[in-house]
Amino acid sequence: MRYQHTRCGGEIDVKSRRCLKCKKGWNPISFMVTTNEIRPMVSKGRLVVKPRVTYAPWADKLPGVGKVAGFLPNWPRWARILVTILFILVVVGITYLIKEVA
């Protein structure tokens, strides 16, 4: 498997764990743990293509946010806001009902 350094766009040599473009290196533990700087590259024959993402580009800068955002459906912004508001209202309503019963 081939990996790409997201900060400079260079390819990472897996054996030495070093970016071939900017020469940044990682130790074995940080190479496995770092999710916002290292991305696997999807290969199509000889052409290497970055995987297409449907979430905001800033999500890759925070660790773990890109993975969670990748599992979410690709809905328009108004639908995501509406679902979030409805979810919060349901949680508040259930909490209110539990408080009234107790």
C-alpha distance (Angstrom), angle and dihedral (degrees) to the residues before:
residue distance angle dihedral
M1 . . .
R2 3.78 . .
Y3 3.81 124.6 .
Q4 3.80 133.0 -155.9
H5 3.80 129.9 -149.2
T6 3.81 104.8 -129.3
R7 3.80 96.1 -157.7
C8 3.81 97.0 60.3
G9 3.80 102.2 12.1
G10 3.80 93.7 -121.6
E11 3.78 127.4 138.9
I12 3.82 119.1 -105.3
D13 3.79 120.9 -132.1
V14 3.81 103.5 -134.1
K15 3.81 95.7 -155.8
S16 3.80 95.8 55.8
R17 3.85 94.9 24.5
R18 3.82 89.9 -133.9
C19 3.81 130.7 131.6
L20 3.79 110.1 -115.7
K21 3.81 92.8 -148.8
C22 3.82 106.5 44.0
K23 3.86 98.0 16.4
K24 3.84 94.3 -128.0
G25 3.80 111.7 156.4
W26 3.81 135.4 -156.5
N27 3.79 131.4 -158.4
P28 3.85 116.5 -124.8
I29 3.81 94.9 -96.6
S30 3.81 97.4 45.9
F31 3.82 90.0 45.5
M32 3.83 89.6 61.1
V33 3.82 95.4 39.4
T34 3.82 101.8 42.8
T35 3.80 107.5 93.4
N36 3.80 103.1 163.0
E37 3.84 98.1 57.1
I38 3.80 102.5 36.2
R39 3.80 123.5 60.3
P40 3.81 128.9 174.2
M41 3.78 112.9 -118.2
V42 3.79 120.3 -131.5
S43 3.79 111.8 -135.4
K44 3.80 126.1 -149.6
G45 3.78 106.8 -174.7
R46 3.79 107.0 -62.3
L47 3.80 94.2 -22.2
V48 3.81 115.2 89.6
V49 3.80 113.6 -150.6
K50 3.81 128.2 -172.5
P51 3.80 112.2 -121.7
R52 3.82 112.8 -99.9
V53 3.79 113.1 -115.6
T54 3.79 127.5 -163.3
Y55 3.80 98.4 -162.2
A56 3.80 131.3 82.5
P57 3.81 117.3 -70.9
W58 3.83 92.0 -126.9
A59 3.82 89.1 66.2
D60 3.81 90.1 76.4
K61 3.81 91.3 60.5
L62 3.83 93.8 64.8
P63 3.80 117.1 64.9
G64 3.80 113.7 -108.6
V65 3.81 96.6 2.1
G66 3.80 93.6 100.2
K67 3.81 92.4 53.5
V68 3.81 92.7 50.1
A69 3.81 92.2 44.4
G70 3.79 90.2 50.6
F71 3.82 90.8 61.8
L72 3.81 94.7 50.2
P73 3.82 119.3 94.0
N74 3.79 118.9 -100.0
W75 3.80 97.5 -112.7
P76 3.82 127.7 156.0
R77 3.78 117.2 -94.5
W78 3.82 95.0 -105.8
A79 3.82 90.9 55.4
R80 3.82 92.9 49.7
I81 3.83 91.1 49.3
L82 3.82 91.8 47.1
V83 3.82 92.8 49.6
T84 3.81 91.2 47.7
I85 3.83 92.2 51.2
L86 3.81 91.5 47.0
F87 3.81 91.4 49.0
I88 3.82 91.5 51.1
L89 3.83 91.2 47.9
V90 3.81 91.3 50.9
V91 3.81 92.2 49.7
V92 3.83 91.7 47.6
G93 3.83 90.6 46.9
I94 3.81 93.2 50.7
T95 3.80 90.7 46.7
Y96 3.82 90.4 50.3
L97 3.83 91.8 50.0
I98 3.79 92.4 48.5
K99 3.81 90.5 49.1
E100 3.84 91.8 50.4
V101 3.81 93.9 50.0
A102 3.81 94.4 48.4
